[in-house]
Amino acid sequence: PIGRPEKFWLGALKPYKDKKVEELIQDSVRTYYQSFVTFNNTTDIAAVLENCEIDLTEVRKFYPVLDEMIQRRHKIVHHADREHRHQIIRDLDEAGNRGHHVAKSLSVKKVEQWVRYTERFVTKILDLMSDGEYGRQFNSSQQQL
């Protein structure tokens, strides 16, 4: 089970009366994942995919690049993306500020690789979840462009 059970009055469902139950569930799951689920590594991603009964053998090839991307994000968020060889300069600068940090460079080529892998990974997941229908629709729409 994902999330926690929540009690509510049936009247609280009135704003959703025109939605199908399937849409309501999808919206609820989407909101939950956007609000509460974070991925610290591909092990976390794999756990969610297994819970959705996705065959991991088809997506494991993406894990090394996804892990690299997640680790870089972690470094940016929690360590200001500092290079280890450039520690904080303890002397005050001319304005009296302390702590000049040097961020690690990130090439456009690397970002483009991450975007490609992320798009391929998500496309593969959507295709697996739709028993191949997403791939057929996606390929059909690409041919029309």
Beta strands, then each sheet from edge to edge (+ up, - down):
end
